[in-house]
């Protein structure tokens, strides 16, 4: 950073090299000691140097000190870093937004103040709290179709945050508990990642509708719909998808005549009905996707699940449920 190599040590020391050199002057160092615990990771971001400990962080600015350590501490972060690999956002080509898993099991976003912004939902906080080996938490980034993503993965799960829409979604490769991609880096006009399932490199491609030859499943689960907590009779449900998305030259029938699987739950999402399949339409063919007379809900309301695994473009626009409340 700014012509220096910066090194962090477990005892809290931050060592700087000489300017534009690899030589080390042992006097060019400082100690992060605002809280005990030492340091586990240091990185440059947005013109400053972030030194993370397990229960705190310190942010430094280059003040070109003539003697000794060339950086000066600007402020102290009130949240630390849970593990050495659980931070990302400083990479070239990424959205300039630094996010990390903090010591309170939440995801935090740097905002230029001592109190970084909490952006993770409670479900993700609980999953992180169950991780017994914090070194398995690995954060990464990528950009696809103008949407910058921040990803947190471990053997048990993958969640990603869209920095444009400010929305979270879960992600998993086919028959895996997590997404197989890891450690995104921008190179050669692509976002290249490692592969946890094989010794190879992958890249993010918005034109690919499968994942290394395996299905890329899109699943959406709704919250309780209409009338909760009153019981309702569901007469008709219409699902508004972009239709006519079949590919005439694609693999038959999964690409030429793609479909969506629809199921529902009346016990709060514990169990779901048998999946009913409806066509999304062959190429340029209009299709109406609806279900009639799907029975009566419980006091938990009706939850819907939509699943698409066919290798085509899929876009969901919304749904309507026609009901009659039963007193």
Secondary structure, 3 states (H helix, E strand, C coil): CCCCCEEECCCCEEEEECCCCCCEEEEEEEECCCCCCCCCEEEEECCEEEEECCCCEEEEEECCCCCCCCEEEEEEECCCECCCCCEECCCCCCCCCCEEEECCCCEEECCCCCCCEECCCHHHHHHHHCCCCHHHCEEEEEEECCEEEEEEEECCEEEEEECCCCEEEECCCCCCCCCCEEEEEEECCEEEEEECCCCCEEECCCCCCEECCEECCEEEECCCECCCCCCEEEEEEEEEECCCCCCCCCCCCCCCCCEEEEEEECCCCCCCCCCEEEECCCCCCCCCEEEECCCECECCEEEEEEEECCCCCCCEEEEEEEEEECC
